[in-house]
Amino acid sequence: MYFSISLKDGIVYLPTMGKMDTGFYRGIEPVAVVPVTNSDALRKALLNTMARGNPAVPMLKRREWPPPVVLKHARVKSWSAFERRMTLWGIEERDGIWQIIGKRKKADGMMVDDPEQIIGFPIGTSTEDVVDRMIAILQTAARK
């Protein structure tokens, strides 16, 4: 499973991540939009998003991809506008092992995993523990 979490100007954006046949993911509705300061609402949004999992979505050719679903929720017209002052994380679960993966922007503008921001959890870690850690990371990042 894979989940994408964006933080921009004190607001957290949590799209449902649909999984295409080839294993790629793309954001789809519903998208949760929550102030980072509201821990209870953020916890509920993260748990609900994760409970939805990664529903199957059709494989699209790159030129057929719609604009990122979070843009309308952030009220911006382009990904570059959304990226300004935005930080991005992924939460991944494979074979019962969770990871929180911070992202960084490369010189060419591509977002990639930042090895210095990968947090691994021992097998058997609960979803709630992962969510609590993610909330702490988001709230710390918002204060910076």
Secondary structure, DSSP 8 states (H G I E B T S, - for coil): -EEEEEEETTEEEEEEEEE-TTS-EEEEEEEEEEETT-HHHHHHHHHHHHHH---B-----GGG--S-THHHHHT-SSHHHHHTTEEEEEEEEETTEEEEEEEEE-TTS-EEEEEEEEEE--TT--HHHHHHHHHHHHHHHHH-
